[in-house]
Amino acid sequence: MAHNKLHTAVSGQDHIQGNEKASITLLEYGDYQCPFCGMAYPVVKRLQRHFGKDLRFSFRNFPLIQSHQHALLAAAAAEAAGNQGRFWEMHDMLYENQDRLTAQDLAHYATSLQLDLRKFDEDIKSEAILNRVRADYMSGEMSGVEGTPTFFINDVKYVGPSQFDEMKRFIEGIIDQPSLIV
């Protein structure tokens, strides 16, 4: 059965960048080791710059562990960094270094972000972090996510290409006619 609506709305529990009161919410279910997510990463950055205060962006983990051996650990690293207020910095570092996601690499990134390494090491292995990643994954499954990246725009699954012009045009259509998406 195909799902077109987001099952679990973006909330204060999520990692969010941008204006909380923005008219557009872009949510990505992503995998830090997924090459398609890597290609979408600069597209999302460009959309954020283009739409400014009209767009808020949220990210949820959807590690494809059958295909990507480092995906789960990378997701845990982002969440562990998030426990120290540095989720987005780690998120960016992981996407900008997709070919280097071993435990040693992640420890290096934590050092470069000046994280408390003892806390990072504890958190990355903790049940709480694993549960957070699992909850993101399950919310994606309940929303019909089958691969990455999967985007939702204002709680509706975006089914077009993860390219700037197409996503921009779709978002502009929502801004111009918000009643189309409700």
Secondary structure, DSSP 8 states (H G I E B T S, - for coil): ----B-SS---TTSEEEE-TT-SEEEEEEE-TT-HHHHHHHHHHHHHHHHHGGGEEEEEEE---TTT-TTHHHHHHHHHHHHTTT-HHHHHHHHHHTTT--SHHHHHHHHHHTT--HHHHHHHHT-HHHHHHHHHHHHHHHHTT--SSSEEEETTEEE-S-S-HHHHHHHHHHHHH-GGG--
